[in-house]
Amino acid sequence: MSVQDENEYEDLLGLWSDLEAGLGILLGSPLSVQEFEQRVWQYDRWMQTLLVRDADVGLYLLFQLATNSSAGYSASHSLVCAVLCHLIAGELKLDPKERDSLVHAALTMNIAMTELQDQLALQTEKLSQLQLEAIRLHAPKGGVMLSNSLHVSDPLWVEVVSSHHDEYTEKIQLALLPPHKRLVRILHVVDRYAAMISPRKSREGRSATESVRTVMTGANAYNDEVGHALVRAVGLCPPGTYVRLEDNTLAVVMRRSSRPNLPHVAIVTGPDGQVLPQPRLHSTLNGRPAIQAALATSVVRLRLNHHLILQLGARAALQPA
């Protein structure tokens, strides 16, 4: 199902925004939430329902939300990570129970520093010693909160949150790792990738391609196994991100195709940088102009009509993958 008109666009944007806002309340005041674990399951099902409705539109809206504002960073970051973990779990054919633990850990991994995480996204000065200590301790503290205070019954979920910043450097394939190390490795890559693409007051977000290349060339050579799954899941340039084409036009990625590096895009400017009256559909899979470079959202200073772009995406959905 694709966006057919402005009302449907507003409806979908509202549903994703409501999910993010609800998650923000859950993470901001977890101790005041009754049946916390069941609420996390509820948000997980809500997320999956929206992705089933149209995963490309969901990614488009998520990446637009994540890369255009640093306000409410903690909830936005958690939701992006949960969506990416859900899609990667499918690529890696994880056991459904592992998938559940991974996604729920992604939603709650920073539960012990929600307020601080939102504050840091807006902070430009150097971190204080108290802030550094809170960051250092937030993973094990979050695990204790989930287990002892919020009564989460899934030990794998708790263990992944407790150790999601641990560095496991064994040169072992994902499938051969014990479950908690496998999920920590996946979440570690996703967490870094999502953090890099999102802006802070102290720095601009990076382009999607720069971010994925960085996480795939880290200290652990086996991170590229997760990185490749990430690229297969969302593309080298995911929906909602910007690219420059070889004819110097600017485009926004609308939908994935069968080739991770050749998405469907909407061309939104001419070679002179002037915004086109109507966005123009182009499948990089089917011919030139090719993508020259992925762009960080911060360098794109355009006001675009996103519902028109996603309506164009409905036509792309009908084309062969």
C-alpha positions in Angstrom: 0.0 0.0 0.0 1.4 3.4 -1.0 0.5 7.1 -0.3 -2.2 8.1 -2.7 -3.1 11.6 -1.5 -2.3 14.2 1.0 -4.8 12.9 3.6 -3.2 9.5 3.6 0.3 11.0 3.9 -0.9 13.1 6.9 -2.5 9.9 8.4 0.7 7.9 8.1 2.9 10.7 9.3 0.6 11.1 12.3 0.7 7.4 13.1 4.5 7.3 13.1 4.7 10.5 15.1 2.2 9.2 17.6 4.3 6.0 17.9 7.4 8.0 18.5 5.6 10.3 21.0 4.2 7.4 22.9 7.6 5.7 23.1 9.0 9.0 24.4 6.5 9.0 27.3 7.2 5.3 28.0 11.0 5.9 28.1 10.8 9.2 29.9 8.7 7.9 32.9 9.1 4.1 32.8 8.5 3.6 36.5 5.1 5.2 36.3 4.0 2.8 33.5 1.8 -0.1 34.5 2.7 -3.4 32.8 5.8 -1.9 31.2 6.8 -5.1 29.3 3.3 -5.4 27.8 3.5 -1.8 26.6 6.8 -2.4 24.9 5.2 -5.4 23.1 2.3 -3.1 22.1 4.6 -0.5 20.6 6.5 -3.3 18.8 3.3 -4.6 17.2 2.3 -1.0 16.2 5.7 -0.6 14.5 5.3 -3.9 12.7 1.8 -3.0 11.5 3.0 0.3 10.0 5.9 -1.5 8.3 3.6 -4.1 6.8 1.4 -1.3 5.5 4.3 0.1 3.5 7.9 -0.4 4.7 9.4 2.1 2.2 7.0 4.9 3.3 7.8 4.0 6.9 11.5 4.3 6.3 11.0 7.5 4.4 9.1 9.1 7.2 11.5 7.8 9.9 14.6 9.0 8.2 13.0 12.4 7.6 12.1 12.6 11.2 15.4 11.4 12.5 17.6 13.5 10.3 15.7 16.8 10.5 15.5 17.4 14.2 17.5 16.7 17.4 14.5 17.3 19.6 13.1 14.2 21.4 16.3 12.4 20.3 16.1 9.5 22.6 12.7 8.2 21.4 13.5 8.9 17.8 16.8 7.1 18.0 15.2 4.1 19.8 12.5 3.8 17.2 14.9 4.0 14.2 17.1 1.4 15.8 14.1 -0.9 16.5 12.9 -0.6 12.9 16.4 -1.4 11.5 16.8 -4.3 13.9 13.5 -5.7 12.8 14.5 -5.5 9.2 18.0 -6.9 9.8 16.5 -9.8 11.8 14.6 -10.8 8.6 17.7 -10.6 6.5 19.7 -12.7 8.9 16.8 -15.1 9.5 17.0 -14.8 13.2 14.9 -17.0 15.4 11.6 -15.1 16.2 12.4 -15.1 19.9 15.8 -13.6 19.2 14.1 -11.0 17.0 11.8 -10.0 19.7 14.6 -9.7 22.3 16.6 -7.7 19.9 13.9 -5.2 19.0 12.8 -4.8 22.6 16.4 -4.1 23.6 16.7 -1.5 20.8 13.6 0.2 22.1 14.8 0.3 25.7 18.7 0.2 25.5 19.0 3.8 26.8 16.2 3.7 29.4 18.6 4.6 32.2 19.6 7.9 30.5 16.6 9.1 28.5 16.6 12.6 29.8 20.4 12.9 29.6 20.3 11.6 26.0 17.8 14.2 25.0 19.9 16.9 26.8 23.1 15.8 25.1 21.6 16.0 21.6 21.0 19.7 22.3 24.3 20.4 24.1 27.2 22.1 22.5 29.6 22.4 25.4 32.0 19.6 26.6 30.5 16.8 28.6 30.9 17.0 32.3 32.4 14.3 34.5 29.0 13.5 35.9 27.6 13.1 32.3 30.5 10.9 31.3 29.9 8.7 34.3 26.2 8.4 33.6 27.0 7.4 30.0 29.5 4.8 31.2 27.0 3.2 33.6 23.8 3.5 31.7 23.9 0.0 30.0 24.2 -2.1 33.2 22.0 0.3 35.1 19.3 -0.1 32.3 19.5 -3.8 32.6 18.9 -3.6 36.4 16.0 -1.3 35.9 14.3 -3.6 33.4 14.8 -6.7 35.5 14.3 -5.4 39.1 12.1 -2.3 38.8 10.1 -3.0 35.6 9.9 -6.8 36.0 10.8 -7.7 32.4 10.6 -11.5 32.1 12.8 -12.0 29.1 16.4 -12.6 30.3 17.9 -12.2 26.8 16.3 -8.7 26.4 17.7 -7.7 29.8 21.2 -9.1 29.0 21.4 -7.4 25.6 20.5 -4.0 27.2 23.0 -4.6 30.0 25.9 -5.3 27.6 25.0 -3.3 24.5 28.1 -1.2 24.7 30.4 -4.2 25.4 33.0 -4.8 22.7 33.1 -8.5 21.7 36.1 -8.9 19.4 36.0 -12.6 18.6 36.5 -13.3 14.9 33.4 -15.5 14.8 30.5 -15.5 12.4 27.2 -14.3 13.9 25.5 -17.7 13.6 28.2 -19.3 15.8 28.0 -16.7 18.6 25.9 -17.3 21.7 22.6 -15.5 21.4 23.4 -12.5 23.6 26.7 -11.8 21.9 25.0 -12.1 18.5 22.3 -9.6 19.3 24.7 -7.2 21.0 26.9 -7.2 17.8 23.8 -6.4 15.7 22.5 -3.7 18.1 26.0 -2.2 18.4 26.2 -1.6 14.6 22.7 -0.4 14.3 23.1 2.0 17.3 26.2 3.6 15.8 24.7 3.9 12.3 21.5 5.5 13.6 23.5 7.9 15.8 25.7 9.0 12.9 22.9 9.9 10.5 21.1 12.0 13.2 22.1 15.6 13.9 23.1 17.1 17.2 23.5 20.7 18.1 27.2 20.0 18.3 27.5 18.4 14.9 25.6 17.7 11.7 24.4 14.2 10.8 26.4 12.2 8.3 25.2 10.8 5.0 23.8 7.2 5.1 26.6 5.8 3.0 29.4 7.4 5.1 27.7 6.1 8.2 27.4 2.5 7.0 30.9 2.4 5.7 32.2 3.7 9.1 30.4 0.9 11.0 31.6 -1.7 8.6 35.3 -0.7 9.0 35.4 -0.7 12.8 37.7 -2.7 15.1 35.7 -5.9 14.6 36.1 -7.2 11.1 32.9 -9.2 11.5 30.8 -6.1 11.8 30.6 -6.1 8.0 28.3 -9.1 8.3 25.8 -7.0 10.1 26.6 -4.0 7.8 25.9 -6.0 4.7 22.6 -7.1 6.2 21.8 -3.5 7.0 22.5 -2.4 3.4 20.4 -5.3 2.0 17.5 -4.3 4.4 17.3 -0.6 3.8 19.7 0.1 0.8 22.9 2.0 0.7 20.8 5.2 0.4 17.6 4.4 2.4 14.2 6.0 1.6 14.0 9.5 3.0 17.7 10.3 2.4 19.1 12.6 -0.3 21.5 12.0 -3.2 23.2 14.0 -5.9 23.0 12.5 -9.4 25.7 12.6 -12.0 23.9 15.4 -14.0 24.1 17.6 -10.8 20.4 17.3 -10.0 19.3 16.6 -6.5 17.0 13.8 -5.6 15.3 12.2 -2.6 15.2 8.4 -2.3 11.6 7.1 -2.3 11.8 3.4 -2.5 14.2 0.5 -2.5 14.7 -1.8 -5.5 16.2 -5.2 -5.9 19.6 -3.6 -5.9 20.7 -2.0 -2.6 22.7 0.7 -4.4 20.1 1.5 -7.2 16.9 2.9 -5.5 13.9 4.7 -7.0 14.3 8.4 -6.5 12.4 11.6 -7.0 14.4 14.3 -8.8 13.6 17.6 -7.0 15.9 20.2 -8.6 17.4 20.9 -12.0 21.2 21.0 -12.6 21.1 24.6 -11.6 19.8 23.8 -8.1 16.4 25.3 -8.8 13.5 23.4 -7.3 11.3 21.7 -10.0 7.6 22.6 -10.1 6.9 18.8 -9.8 9.2 16.1 -8.6 10.2 13.7 -11.3 10.3 9.9 -10.9 13.6 8.2 -11.8 14.7 4.6 -11.3 18.5 4.4 -11.0 18.1 0.7 -11.6 16.9 1.3 -15.2 19.4 3.9 -16.4 21.2 7.1 -16.1 21.7 9.6 -14.5 23.3 7.4 -11.8 23.8 8.4 -8.2 27.0 10.4 -7.8 27.0 10.9 -4.0 24.8 10.5 -0.9 24.2 13.7 0.9 23.8 14.6 4.6 20.4 16.1 5.2 22.1 19.2 6.7 23.4 20.3 3.2 19.9 20.2 1.7 18.2 23.5 2.2 14.9 22.8 0.4 11.3 22.9 1.4 9.8 19.8 -0.3 6.3 18.6 -0.6 6.7 15.2 0.8 3.2 13.9 0.1 3.7 14.6 -3.6 7.1 12.7 -3.5 5.5 9.7 -1.8 2.6 9.8 -4.3 5.2 9.5 -7.0 6.6 6.6 -5.0 3.3 4.8 -5.5 4.1 4.7 -9.2 7.6 3.4 -8.5 6.0 0.6 -6.4 4.2 -0.6 -9.6 7.5 -0.8 -11.5 9.5 -4.1 -11.6 11.9 -4.3 -8.7 
